Amino acid sequence: PFVADAIEPLATTLRAVPPEVRMWGWGVDPHARFWIRRALFETAMHRADAELALGDAPAMDAILAVEGVDEFLENLPATARWGSPISDLRGAGEVIELIATDTGDVWSIELTPHGWFWQRGGLAAHASVSGTASALFLSLQGRPADVDEQGDTHLVDVWRA
């Protein structure tokens, strides 16, 4: 009952506000839909954490996980305002590719002297991380996941750090 009591006011509020209403959000989208999307992925990660705590292997719907990877990469730069070292991540053009083996989605993260940038689709990669969309999403969030790393895996370690 406690969880339902805590979640219901949030759910009621989110249902009552049209997604296109402009409002403050710490990420890239200054609309109510930012909070709806953010709440979805926070909830998904809390569920994964609970499954891990029970000794279960967490997994989520592939479409949800693909959207979760997008949401993570879109909003990660905004975490620098809280002291996240992400704004210090630099390189000389190295590319890490994320490959969802179950959906065919591909993301490329390029480390440049001016920071890091990401895009959908592949670039010539120096390192790759592949696995199901769910495993990629969990791995990006720092959770244990069955992913395969190839190429210059030191780049993947730098990214995770």
DSSP file with accessible surface (Angstrom, degrees, kcal/mol):
  #  RESIDUE AA STRUCTURE BP1 BP2  ACC     N-H-->O    O-->H-N    N-H-->O    O-->H-N    TCO  KAPPA ALPHA  PHI   PSI    X-CA   Y-CA   Z-CA
    1    1 A P     >        0   0  139      0, 0.0     4,-2.8     0, 0.0     5,-0.2   0.000 360.0 360.0 360.0 -36.5    0.0    0.0    0.0
    2    2 A F  H  >  +     0   0  166      2,-0.2     4,-2.1     1,-0.2     5,-0.2   0.932 360.0  47.3 -58.2 -45.5    2.8    2.4    0.8
    3    3 A V  H  > S+     0   0   94      1,-0.2     4,-2.5     2,-0.2     5,-0.3   0.942 113.3  47.6 -62.9 -46.2    4.2    2.3   -2.8
    4    4 A A  H  > S+     0   0   61      1,-0.2     4,-2.4     2,-0.2    -1,-0.2   0.916 111.4  51.4 -61.8 -40.9    0.7    2.8   -4.3
    5    5 A D  H  < S+     0   0  115     -4,-2.8    -1,-0.2     1,-0.2    -2,-0.2   0.873 113.8  44.9 -63.4 -35.2    0.0    5.7   -1.9
    6    6 A A  H  X S+     0   0   57     -4,-2.1     4,-0.6    -5,-0.2    -2,-0.2   0.861 118.1  41.7 -77.3 -35.9    3.3    7.4   -2.9
    7    7 A I  H  X S+     0   0   86     -4,-2.5     4,-2.7    -5,-0.2     3,-0.3   0.844  98.3  72.3 -83.0 -34.4    3.0    6.9   -6.6
    8    8 A E  H  X S+     0   0   95     -4,-2.4     4,-2.9    -5,-0.3     5,-0.2   0.884  94.7  51.4 -57.0 -43.7   -0.7    7.7   -7.1
    9    9 A P  H  > S+     0   0   78      0, 0.0     4,-2.3     0, 0.0    -1,-0.2   0.928 113.4  46.7 -60.5 -39.0   -0.4   11.5   -6.6
   10   10 A L  H  X S+     0   0   91     -4,-0.6     4,-2.9    -3,-0.3     5,-0.2   0.947 113.2  48.2 -64.4 -47.5    2.4   11.6   -9.2
   11   11 A A  H  X S+     0   0   22     -4,-2.7     4,-2.3     1,-0.2     5,-0.2   0.914 111.4  50.5 -60.6 -42.2    0.5    9.5  -11.6
   12   12 A T  H  X S+     0   0   69     -4,-2.9     4,-1.5    -5,-0.2    -1,-0.2   0.933 112.4  47.1 -61.7 -44.2   -2.7   11.6  -11.2
   13   13 A T  H  X S+     0   0   82     -4,-2.3     4,-1.2    -5,-0.2     3,-0.2   0.937 111.7  49.6 -64.4 -45.9   -0.7   14.8  -11.8
   14   14 A L  H  < S+     0   0   38     -4,-2.9     3,-0.3     1,-0.2    -1,-0.2   0.879 110.6  50.4 -64.2 -35.8    1.1   13.4  -14.9
   15   15 A R  H  < S+     0   0  166     -4,-2.3    -1,-0.2    -5,-0.2    -2,-0.2   0.828 109.6  52.5 -68.9 -29.4   -2.2   12.3  -16.4
   16   16 A A  H  < S+     0   0   79     -4,-1.5    -1,-0.2    -3,-0.2    -2,-0.2   0.705  96.9  74.1 -82.7 -18.6   -3.8   15.7  -15.8
   17   17 A V  S  < S-     0   0   47     -4,-1.2    -1,-0.0    -3,-0.3    -4,-0.0  -0.837  84.9-122.8-101.7 124.6   -1.0   17.8  -17.5
   18   18 A P    >   -     0   0   60      0, 0.0     3,-1.9     0, 0.0    14,-0.3  -0.384  22.9-124.9 -61.5 137.9   -0.9   17.7  -21.3
   19   19 A P  T 3  S+     0   0   60      0, 0.0    14,-2.1     0, 0.0    15,-0.2   0.787 106.4  58.6 -57.7 -27.6    2.6   16.5  -22.4
   20   20 A E  T 3  S+     0   0  123     12,-0.2     2,-0.2    11,-0.2    -3,-0.0   0.513  74.7 119.0 -84.9  -1.8    3.2   19.6  -24.6
   21   21 A V    <   -     0   0   60     -3,-1.9    11,-2.5     1,-0.1     2,-0.2  -0.451  69.1-121.1 -65.2 128.9    2.8   22.1  -21.6
   22   22 A R  B     +A   31   0A 174      9,-0.2     9,-0.3    -2,-0.2     2,-0.3  -0.536  49.7 143.6 -72.9 136.5    6.1   24.0  -21.2
   23   23 A M        -     0   0   84      7,-1.8     2,-0.1    -2,-0.2     0, 0.0  -0.971  52.2 -74.1-162.2 167.0    7.7   23.7  -17.8
   24   24 A W        +     0   0  165     -2,-0.3     2,-0.3     2,-0.0     7,-0.0  -0.402  48.9 164.4 -69.4 141.1   11.1   23.4  -16.1
   25   25 A G        -     0   0   10      2,-0.2     7,-0.0    -2,-0.1    -2,-0.0  -0.969  40.6-132.0-151.3 145.4   13.0   20.2  -16.5
   26   26 A W  S    S+     0   0   43     -2,-0.3    -2,-0.0     2,-0.0    -1,-0.0   0.689  87.7  65.1 -75.4 -13.6   16.6   19.6  -15.8
   27   27 A G  S    S-     0   0   15      2,-0.2    -2,-0.2    52,-0.0    48,-0.1   0.043 106.5 -76.8 -93.1-155.9   17.1   17.8  -19.1
   28   28 A V  S    S+     0   0   89      1,-0.1    47,-0.0     6,-0.1    -2,-0.0   0.628 108.0  70.7 -84.3 -14.0   16.8   18.8  -22.7
   29   29 A D        -     0   0   32      2,-0.1     2,-1.8     1,-0.1    -2,-0.2  -0.873  61.3-162.6-112.8 105.8   13.1   19.0  -23.1
   30   30 A P        +     0   0   46      0, 0.0    -7,-1.8     0, 0.0     2,-0.3  -0.248  60.1  94.8 -83.2  52.5   11.3   21.8  -21.2
   31   31 A H  B >> S-A   22   0A  30     -2,-1.8     3,-1.8    -9,-0.3     4,-0.6  -0.920  89.8-103.9-135.4 164.3    7.9   20.3  -21.4
   32   32 A A  H >> S+     0   0    3    -11,-2.5     4,-1.6   -14,-0.3     3,-0.8   0.830 115.3  70.0 -58.3 -30.7    5.7   18.1  -19.1
   33   33 A R  H 3> S+     0   0  101    -14,-2.1     4,-2.6     1,-0.3    -1,-0.3   0.787  87.6  66.0 -61.2 -25.3    6.6   15.1  -21.3
   34   34 A F  H <> S+     0   0    6     -3,-1.8     4,-2.8   -15,-0.2    -1,-0.3   0.941 104.1  43.8 -57.4 -47.0   10.1   15.3  -20.0
   35   35 A W  H <X S+     0   0   75     -3,-0.8     4,-2.6    -4,-0.6    -2,-0.2   0.859 112.1  52.1 -71.0 -34.5    8.8   14.3  -16.5
   36   36 A I  H  X S+     0   0   62     -4,-1.6     4,-1.8     2,-0.2    -1,-0.2   0.956 115.2  42.0 -63.2 -48.5    6.5   11.6  -17.9
   37   37 A R  H  X S+     0   0   47     -4,-2.6     4,-2.0     2,-0.2    -2,-0.2   0.918 114.9  50.5 -64.2 -44.8    9.4   10.1  -19.8
   38   38 A R  H  X S+     0   0   24     -4,-2.8     4,-2.5    -5,-0.3     5,-0.2   0.922 109.3  51.1 -62.1 -42.9   11.9   10.5  -16.9
   39   39 A A  H  X S+     0   0   24     -4,-2.6     4,-2.4     1,-0.2    -1,-0.2   0.890 107.0  55.6 -62.7 -37.7    9.5    8.9  -14.4
   40   40 A L  H  X S+     0   0   85     -4,-1.8     4,-2.3     1,-0.2    -1,-0.2   0.949 112.6  40.1 -59.2 -48.3    9.1    5.9  -16.7
   41   41 A F  H  X S+     0   0    1     -4,-2.0     4,-2.2     2,-0.2    -2,-0.2   0.834 113.0  53.6 -78.1 -29.5   12.8    5.2  -16.9
   42   42 A E  H  X S+     0   0   82     -4,-2.5     4,-2.4    -5,-0.2    -1,-0.2   0.932 112.0  46.7 -63.4 -44.0   13.4    5.9  -13.2
   43   43 A T  H  X S+     0   0   86     -4,-2.4     4,-2.5    -5,-0.2    -2,-0.2   0.917 110.6  52.1 -64.1 -42.6   10.7    3.4  -12.4
   44   44 A A  H  X S+     0   0   13     -4,-2.3     4,-2.3     1,-0.2    -1,-0.2   0.911 111.3  47.3 -60.6 -40.8   12.1    0.9  -14.9
   45   45 A M  H  X S+     0   0    6     -4,-2.2     4,-2.6     2,-0.2    -1,-0.2   0.898 110.0  51.9 -71.4 -37.7   15.5    1.2  -13.2
   46   46 A H  H  X S+     0   0  113     -4,-2.4     4,-2.2     2,-0.2    -1,-0.2   0.906 110.2  50.1 -63.6 -37.9   14.1    0.8   -9.7
   47   47 A R  H  X S+     0   0  161     -4,-2.5     4,-2.6     2,-0.2    -2,-0.2   0.935 109.8  50.1 -63.8 -44.2   12.3   -2.3  -10.9
   48   48 A A  H  X S+     0   0    2     -4,-2.3     4,-2.7     1,-0.2    -2,-0.2   0.911 110.0  51.2 -60.1 -41.7   15.6   -3.7  -12.3
   49   49 A D  H  X S+     0   0   51     -4,-2.6     4,-2.4     2,-0.2    -1,-0.2   0.900 109.8  49.4 -62.3 -40.9   17.3   -2.9   -9.0
   50   50 A A  H  X S+     0   0   53     -4,-2.2     4,-1.5     2,-0.2    -2,-0.2   0.918 111.1  49.5 -64.6 -41.9   14.6   -4.8   -7.1
   51   51 A E  H  <>S+     0   0   35     -4,-2.6     5,-2.8     1,-0.2     4,-0.3   0.919 111.1  49.6 -63.2 -42.0   15.0   -7.8   -9.5
   52   52 A L  H ><5S+     0   0   53     -4,-2.7     3,-1.6     1,-0.2    -1,-0.2   0.908 107.6  54.3 -61.7 -41.8   18.8   -7.7   -9.0
   53   53 A A  H 3<5S+     0   0   88     -4,-2.4    -1,-0.2     1,-0.3    -2,-0.2   0.824 108.0  50.3 -62.5 -30.4   18.3   -7.6   -5.2
   54   54 A L  T 3<5S-     0   0  134     -4,-1.5    -1,-0.3    -3,-0.2    -2,-0.2   0.441 121.8-108.3 -85.2  -2.2   16.2  -10.7   -5.5
   55   55 A G  T < 5S+     0   0   68     -3,-1.6     2,-0.2     1,-0.3    -3,-0.2   0.590  76.9 132.7  85.7  10.3   18.8  -12.5   -7.6
   56   56 A D      < -     0   0   92     -5,-2.8    -1,-0.3    -6,-0.2    -2,-0.1  -0.615  62.8-115.4 -92.3 155.6   16.7  -12.3  -10.7
   57   57 A A        -     0   0   94     -2,-0.2     2,-0.1    -3,-0.1    -5,-0.0  -0.799  34.4-135.5 -89.2 114.7   18.0  -11.2  -14.1
   58   58 A P        +     0   0   17      0, 0.0     2,-0.3     0, 0.0    80,-0.1  -0.418  31.5 166.6 -72.1 146.9   16.2   -7.9  -15.0
   59   59 A A        -     0   0   69     -2,-0.1     2,-0.3    79,-0.0     3,-0.0  -0.976  12.0-166.8-152.9 151.3   14.9   -7.5  -18.5
   60   60 A M        -     0   0   35     -2,-0.3    74,-0.2     1,-0.0    75,-0.1  -0.921  40.9 -70.4-136.9 166.2   12.6   -5.1  -20.1
   61   61 A D     >  -     0   0  102     -2,-0.3     4,-2.5     1,-0.1     5,-0.2  -0.256  43.7-128.4 -54.5 137.7   10.7   -4.7  -23.3
   62   62 A A  H  > S+     0   0   26      1,-0.2     4,-2.5     2,-0.2     5,-0.2   0.886 107.0  51.6 -62.1 -39.9   13.1   -4.0  -26.2
   63   63 A I  H  > S+     0   0  135      2,-0.2     4,-2.0     1,-0.2    -1,-0.2   0.925 111.6  47.8 -65.4 -41.2   11.2   -0.9  -27.4
   64   64 A L  H  > S+     0   0   44      1,-0.2     4,-2.2     2,-0.2    -2,-0.2   0.928 111.8  50.5 -63.0 -43.4   11.2    0.6  -23.9
   65   65 A A  H  X S+     0   0    0     -4,-2.5     4,-2.3     2,-0.2    -2,-0.2   0.899 107.7  52.3 -65.0 -40.1   14.9   -0.1  -23.6
   66   66 A V  H  X S+     0   0   14     -4,-2.5     4,-2.2     1,-0.2    -1,-0.2   0.941 111.5  46.8 -60.5 -45.6   15.7    1.5  -26.9
   67   67 A E  H  X S+     0   0   77     -4,-2.0     4,-2.8     1,-0.2    -1,-0.2   0.880 109.6  55.8 -63.8 -34.9   13.8    4.6  -25.8
   68   68 A G  H  X S+     0   0    0     -4,-2.2     4,-2.5     2,-0.2    -2,-0.2   0.887 105.5  50.2 -65.6 -38.8   15.7    4.4  -22.5
   69   69 A V  H  X S+     0   0    0     -4,-2.3     4,-2.6     2,-0.2     5,-0.2   0.946 112.3  48.1 -63.4 -45.6   19.1    4.5  -24.2
   70   70 A D  H  X S+     0   0   17     -4,-2.2     4,-2.7     1,-0.2    -2,-0.2   0.943 112.5  48.2 -58.1 -48.4   18.0    7.5  -26.2
   71   71 A E  H  X S+     0   0    3     -4,-2.8     4,-2.1     1,-0.2     5,-0.2   0.910 111.7  50.3 -61.7 -41.5   16.7    9.3  -23.1
   72   72 A F  H  X S+     0   0   32     -4,-2.5     4,-1.9     1,-0.2    -1,-0.2   0.955 113.8  43.3 -61.4 -50.6   19.9    8.5  -21.2
   73   73 A L  H  < S+     0   0    0     -4,-2.6    -2,-0.2     1,-0.2    -1,-0.2   0.876 113.6  52.3 -66.9 -36.0   22.2    9.8  -23.9
   74   74 A E  H  < S+     0   0   57     -4,-2.7    -1,-0.2    -5,-0.2     4,-0.2   0.903 119.4  33.0 -64.7 -41.9   20.0   12.9  -24.5
   75   75 A N  H >X S+     0   0    4     -4,-2.1     3,-1.1    -5,-0.2     4,-0.6   0.629  92.7  89.8 -95.4 -13.2   19.9   14.0  -20.9
   76   76 A L  G >< S+     0   0   25     -4,-1.9     3,-1.8     1,-0.3     4,-0.3   0.887  82.5  58.1 -55.8 -42.1   23.4   12.8  -19.7
   77   77 A P  G >4 S+     0   0   65      0, 0.0     3,-1.6     0, 0.0    -1,-0.3   0.861  98.0  62.7 -58.2 -30.0   25.1   16.2  -20.5
   78   78 A A  G X4 S+     0   0   17     -3,-1.1     3,-1.2     1,-0.3    -2,-0.2   0.713  86.7  72.8 -68.8 -16.6   22.7   18.0  -18.2
   79   79 A T  G X<>S+     0   0   30     -3,-1.8     3,-1.9    -4,-0.6     5,-1.3   0.652  74.3  83.7 -73.5 -11.1   24.0   16.1  -15.2
   80   80 A A  G X 5S+     0   0   32     -3,-1.6     3,-2.1    -4,-0.3    -1,-0.2   0.818  76.1  70.2 -60.5 -28.3   27.2   18.1  -15.4
   81   81 A R  G < 5S+     0   0  141     -3,-1.2    -1,-0.3     1,-0.3    -2,-0.1   0.705  96.8  52.0 -64.2 -18.2   25.4   20.8  -13.4
   82   82 A W  G < 5S-     0   0  152     -3,-1.9    -1,-0.3    -4,-0.1    -2,-0.2   0.121 132.2 -88.9-102.7  19.3   25.5   18.5  -10.3
   83   83 A G  T < 5S+     0   0   65     -3,-2.1    -3,-0.2     1,-0.3    -2,-0.2   0.570  70.9 159.7  89.4   9.4   29.2   17.9  -10.6
   84   84 A S    > < -     0   0   35     -5,-1.3     3,-0.8     1,-0.1    -1,-0.3  -0.414  43.1-135.4 -63.0 137.2   29.1   14.9  -12.9
   85   85 A P  G >  S+     0   0   80      0, 0.0     3,-2.0     0, 0.0     4,-0.4   0.441  80.3 104.6 -75.0   5.6   32.5   14.4  -14.6
   86   86 A I  G >  S+     0   0   17      1,-0.3     3,-1.4     2,-0.2    30,-0.2   0.829  71.5  60.0 -59.6 -31.1   30.7   13.9  -18.0
   87   87 A S  G <  S+     0   0   59     -3,-0.8    -1,-0.3     1,-0.3    -3,-0.0   0.710 100.1  57.7 -71.9 -15.1   31.6   17.3  -19.2
   88   88 A D  G <  S+     0   0  119     -3,-2.0     2,-0.5    -4,-0.1    -1,-0.3   0.511  76.8 114.8 -87.7  -6.5   35.3   16.4  -18.8
   89   89 A L    <   +     0   0   19     -3,-1.4     2,-0.3    -4,-0.4    23,-0.3  -0.541  42.5 152.8 -71.4 116.4   35.0   13.4  -21.2
   90   90 A R        +     0   0  123     -2,-0.5     2,-0.3    21,-0.1    21,-0.1  -0.900  14.4 161.5-138.6 167.6   37.1   14.2  -24.2
   91   91 A G        -     0   0   19     21,-1.3    24,-0.2    -2,-0.3    19,-0.0  -0.891  48.2 -94.2-165.0-164.0   39.1   12.4  -26.9
   92   92 A A  S    S-     0   0   84     -2,-0.3    20,-0.2    20,-0.2    -2,-0.0  -0.177  90.6 -59.8-121.7  35.3   40.7   12.7  -30.3
   93   93 A G  S    S+     0   0   23     18,-3.2    19,-0.2     1,-0.3     2,-0.0   0.526  83.2 157.7 100.0   8.2   37.8   11.4  -32.4
   94   94 A E  E     -B  111   0B  53     17,-0.6    17,-3.1    16,-0.1     2,-0.4  -0.355  27.3-149.3 -66.1 148.4   37.4    7.9  -30.9
   95   95 A V  E     -B  110   0B   6     15,-0.2    31,-2.6    29,-0.1    32,-1.6  -0.975  12.5-164.6-126.7 131.2   34.0    6.3  -31.4
   96   96 A I  E     -Bc 109 127B   1     13,-2.8    13,-2.9    -2,-0.4     2,-0.4  -0.965  15.9-154.9-109.0 128.8   32.2    3.8  -29.2
   97   97 A E  E     -Bc 108 128B  37     30,-2.6    32,-2.7    -2,-0.5     2,-0.5  -0.888   5.0-155.9-108.4 133.7   29.3    2.1  -30.9
   98   98 A L  E     -Bc 107 129B   6      9,-3.2     9,-2.3    -2,-0.4     2,-0.5  -0.948  14.1-168.7-105.3 126.8   26.4    0.6  -29.0
   99   99 A I  E     -Bc 106 130B  47     30,-2.7    32,-1.9    -2,-0.5     2,-0.9  -0.960  15.1-151.9-124.7 117.0   24.6   -2.2  -30.9
  100  100 A A  E  >  - c   0 131B   0      5,-3.0     4,-2.4    -2,-0.5     3,-0.3  -0.783   9.7-164.7 -86.1 109.0   21.3   -3.6  -29.9
  101  101 A T  T  4 S+     0   0   90     30,-2.3    31,-0.2    -2,-0.9    -1,-0.2   0.745  83.8  48.0 -70.1 -22.5   21.4   -7.2  -31.2
  102  102 A D  T  4 S+     0   0   80     29,-0.4    -1,-0.2     1,-0.1    30,-0.1   0.728 124.9  25.0 -92.0 -22.0   17.7   -7.8  -30.8
  103  103 A T  T  4 S-     0   0   54     -3,-0.3    -2,-0.2     2,-0.2    -1,-0.1   0.602  94.8-124.4-115.5 -17.4   16.4   -4.6  -32.5
  104  104 A G     <  +     0   0   57     -4,-2.4    -3,-0.1     1,-0.3     2,-0.1   0.453  58.1 148.4  83.4   1.3   19.2   -3.6  -34.8
  105  105 A D        -     0   0   39     -5,-0.2    -5,-3.0    -6,-0.1     2,-0.4  -0.447  26.8-167.0 -70.3 144.4   19.4   -0.1  -33.3
  106  106 A V  E     -B   99   0B  32     -7,-0.2    15,-3.4    -2,-0.1     2,-0.4  -0.998   9.6-172.0-136.1 136.3   22.9    1.5  -33.2
  107  107 A W  E     -BD  98 120B   0     -9,-2.3    -9,-3.2    -2,-0.4     2,-0.4  -0.978   9.2-154.7-124.4 141.9   24.2    4.5  -31.4
  108  108 A S  E     -BD  97 119B   1     11,-2.9    11,-2.0    -2,-0.4     2,-0.5  -0.971   2.9-164.5-119.0 132.9   27.6    6.1  -31.9
  109  109 A I  E     -BD  96 118B   0    -13,-2.9   -13,-2.8    -2,-0.4     2,-0.5  -0.974  10.0-162.6-115.8 117.4   29.4    8.1  -29.2
  110  110 A E  E     -BD  95 117B  68      7,-3.3     7,-2.2    -2,-0.5     2,-0.6  -0.900   8.0-150.9-107.5 128.4   32.3   10.2  -30.4
  111  111 A L  E     +BD  94 116B   2    -17,-3.1   -18,-3.2    -2,-0.5   -17,-0.6  -0.870  26.9 171.5 -97.0 117.6   34.9   11.6  -28.1
  112  112 A T  E >   - D   0 115B  16      3,-3.1     3,-1.6    -2,-0.6   -21,-1.3  -0.765  50.2-102.2-120.6 169.2   36.3   14.8  -29.4
  113  113 A P  T 3  S+     0   0   86      0, 0.0     3,-0.1     0, 0.0   -21,-0.1   0.751 123.7  50.4 -61.3 -20.3   38.6   17.5  -28.0
  114  114 A H  T 3  S-     0   0  157      1,-0.3     2,-0.3   -23,-0.0   -24,-0.1   0.372 126.9 -78.8 -99.3   2.0   35.5   19.7  -27.5
  115  115 A G  E <   -D  112   0B   6     -3,-1.6    -3,-3.1   -24,-0.2     2,-0.3  -0.872  61.1 -54.8 133.0-163.6   33.5   17.0  -25.6
  116  116 A W  E     -D  111   0B  23     -2,-0.3     2,-0.3    -5,-0.2    -5,-0.2  -0.856  42.6-173.6-119.1 150.7   31.4   14.0  -26.6
  117  117 A F  E     -D  110   0B 114     -7,-2.2    -7,-3.3    -2,-0.3     2,-0.3  -0.968   5.7-157.4-138.5 153.1   28.6   13.7  -29.0
  118  118 A W  E     +D  109   0B  68     -2,-0.3     2,-0.3    -9,-0.2    -9,-0.2  -0.921  11.0 174.0-132.1 158.7   26.2   10.9  -29.9
  119  119 A Q  E     -D  108   0B  91    -11,-2.0   -11,-2.9    -2,-0.3     2,-0.3  -0.981  37.0-100.8-153.9 159.0   24.0   10.0  -32.8
  120  120 A R  E    S+D  107   0B  99     -2,-0.3   -13,-0.3   -13,-0.2     2,-0.1  -0.637  87.3  40.3 -78.2 142.2   21.8    7.2  -34.0
  121  121 A G  S    S-     0   0   30    -15,-3.4     2,-0.2    -2,-0.3    -2,-0.2  -0.120  92.9 -64.5 100.3 161.2   23.6    5.1  -36.6
  122  122 A G        -     0   0   46    -15,-0.1     2,-0.3   -25,-0.1   -14,-0.1  -0.547  36.8-177.3 -90.8 146.0   27.0    3.7  -36.9
  123  123 A L        -     0   0   59     -2,-0.2     2,-0.6   -16,-0.1   -14,-0.1  -0.803  57.0 -70.3-118.9 170.1   30.3    5.5  -37.4
  124  124 A A        -     0   0   92     -2,-0.3     2,-0.3     1,-0.1   -29,-0.1  -0.513  67.6-147.5 -64.1 111.5   33.7    3.8  -37.9
  125  125 A A        -     0   0   44     -2,-0.6   -29,-0.2     1,-0.1     3,-0.1  -0.633  32.0-167.6 -95.3 144.2   34.0    2.5  -34.3
  126  126 A H  S    S+     0   0   99    -31,-2.6    26,-2.8     1,-0.3     2,-0.3   0.642  87.0  13.0 -90.9 -25.3   37.1    2.0  -32.2
  127  127 A A  E     -cE  96 151B   2    -32,-1.6   -30,-2.6    24,-0.3     2,-0.4  -0.985  69.4-160.9-147.3 152.4   35.2    0.0  -29.6
  128  128 A S  E     -cE  97 150B  20     22,-2.2    22,-2.4    -2,-0.3     2,-0.4  -0.984   9.1-161.3-137.8 150.1   31.7   -1.6  -29.5
  129  129 A V  E     -cE  98 149B   4    -32,-2.7   -30,-2.7    -2,-0.4     2,-0.4  -0.997  22.3-179.6-125.6 122.3   29.3   -2.8  -26.9
  130  130 A S  E     +cE  99 148B  22     18,-2.6    18,-3.1    -2,-0.4     2,-0.3  -0.927  20.3 108.3-127.9 151.8   26.7   -5.1  -28.1
  131  131 A G  E    S-c  100   0B   9    -32,-1.9   -30,-2.3    -2,-0.4   -29,-0.4  -0.934  70.9 -43.0 169.3-178.5   23.8   -6.9  -26.4
  132  132 A T     >  -     0   0   59     14,-0.4     4,-2.6    -2,-0.3     5,-0.2  -0.250  60.1-108.3 -62.2 160.1   20.0   -6.8  -26.3
  133  133 A A  H  > S+     0   0    0      1,-0.2     4,-2.5     2,-0.2     5,-0.2   0.908 122.8  52.9 -56.9 -40.3   18.5   -3.3  -26.0
  134  134 A S  H  > S+     0   0    8    -74,-0.2     4,-2.6     1,-0.2    -1,-0.2   0.932 108.8  48.4 -61.3 -45.9   17.6   -4.2  -22.4
  135  135 A A  H  > S+     0   0    8      1,-0.2     4,-2.7     2,-0.2    -2,-0.2   0.904 111.2  50.6 -63.8 -39.9   21.2   -5.2  -21.6
  136  136 A L  H  X S+     0   0    3     -4,-2.6     4,-2.7     2,-0.2    -1,-0.2   0.932 111.1  48.4 -63.0 -45.4   22.6   -2.0  -23.2
  137  137 A F  H  X S+     0   0    0     -4,-2.5     4,-1.4    -5,-0.2    -2,-0.2   0.939 113.6  46.7 -61.1 -45.9   20.2    0.2  -21.2
  138  138 A L  H  <>S+     0   0    5     -4,-2.6     5,-2.8     1,-0.2     3,-0.3   0.924 112.4  50.6 -62.1 -42.8   21.1   -1.6  -17.9
  139  139 A S  H ><5S+     0   0   13     -4,-2.7     3,-1.9     1,-0.2    -2,-0.2   0.914 106.9  53.3 -63.0 -42.7   24.8   -1.4  -18.7
  140  140 A L  H 3<5S+     0   0   24     -4,-2.7    -1,-0.2     1,-0.3    -2,-0.2   0.825 107.3  53.3 -60.9 -30.4   24.6    2.4  -19.4
  141  141 A Q  T 3<5S-     0   0   41     -4,-1.4    -1,-0.3    -3,-0.3    -2,-0.2   0.316 123.5-106.2 -87.4   6.4   22.9    2.8  -16.0
  142  142 A G  T < 5S+     0   0   65     -3,-1.9    -3,-0.2     1,-0.3    -2,-0.1   0.681  76.5 134.0  80.1  17.7   25.8    1.0  -14.3
  143  143 A R      < -     0   0   62     -5,-2.8    -1,-0.3    -6,-0.2    -2,-0.1  -0.691  67.5 -91.0 -97.5 154.7   23.9   -2.3  -13.7
  144  144 A P        +     0   0   93      0, 0.0     2,-0.3     0, 0.0    -1,-0.1  -0.399  58.6 164.9 -62.0 135.7   25.2   -5.7  -14.4
  145  145 A A        -     0   0   37     -7,-0.1     2,-1.5     2,-0.1   -10,-0.1  -0.991  46.6-109.4-155.0 150.6   24.3   -6.8  -17.9
  146  146 A D        +     0   0  148     -2,-0.3   -14,-0.4     2,-0.0     2,-0.3  -0.668  59.9 147.4 -84.9  87.9   25.2   -9.4  -20.4
  147  147 A V        -     0   0   31     -2,-1.5     2,-0.5   -16,-0.1   -16,-0.2  -0.895  42.0-134.7-121.9 157.0   27.0   -7.2  -23.0
  148  148 A D  E     -E  130   0B  80    -18,-3.1   -18,-2.6    -2,-0.3     2,-0.5  -0.951  16.1-157.8-113.6 125.2   29.9   -8.0  -25.3
  149  149 A E  E     +E  129   0B  54     -2,-0.5     2,-0.3   -20,-0.2   -20,-0.2  -0.891  15.0 176.9-105.7 133.8   32.8   -5.5  -25.6
  150  150 A Q  E     +E  128   0B 101    -22,-2.4   -22,-2.2    -2,-0.5     2,-0.2  -0.920  43.8  11.4-131.6 158.4   35.0   -5.5  -28.7
  151  151 A G  E    S+E  127   0B  60     -2,-0.3     2,-1.9   -24,-0.2   -24,-0.3  -0.527 121.3   6.2  80.8-144.2   37.9   -3.4  -29.9
  152  152 A D    >>  +     0   0   78    -26,-2.8     3,-1.6    -2,-0.2     4,-0.7  -0.526  67.2 178.1 -77.7  84.5   39.6   -0.8  -27.7
  153  153 A T  H 3> S+     0   0   57     -2,-1.9     4,-2.1     1,-0.3    -1,-0.2   0.692  70.8  75.6 -68.2 -15.7   37.7   -1.7  -24.5
  154  154 A H  H 3> S+     0   0  119      1,-0.2     4,-2.5     2,-0.2    -1,-0.3   0.884  91.4  56.9 -59.6 -36.4   39.7    0.8  -22.6
  155  155 A L  H <> S+     0   0   10     -3,-1.6     4,-2.5     1,-0.2    -1,-0.2   0.895 104.7  50.7 -60.0 -40.2   37.5    3.4  -24.3
  156  156 A V  H  X S+     0   0    3     -4,-0.7     4,-2.7     2,-0.2    -1,-0.2   0.918 109.6  50.6 -65.4 -40.8   34.5    1.7  -22.8
  157  157 A D  H  X S+     0   0   84     -4,-2.1     4,-2.2     1,-0.2    -2,-0.2   0.907 110.3  49.8 -61.7 -42.4   36.1    1.8  -19.4
  158  158 A V  H  < S+     0   0   51     -4,-2.5    -2,-0.2     2,-0.2    -1,-0.2   0.927 111.4  49.3 -61.7 -45.1   36.7    5.5  -19.8
  159  159 A W  H  < S+     0   0   26     -4,-2.5    -2,-0.2     1,-0.2    -1,-0.2   0.944 112.0  47.6 -59.5 -48.1   33.1    6.1  -20.9
  160  160 A R  H  <        0   0  102     -4,-2.7    -1,-0.2     1,-0.2    -2,-0.2   0.875 360.0 360.0 -64.0 -36.2   31.8    4.2  -17.9
  161  161 A A     <        0   0  105     -4,-2.2    -1,-0.2    -5,-0.2    -2,-0.2   0.866 360.0 360.0 -66.6 360.0   34.1    6.0  -15.4
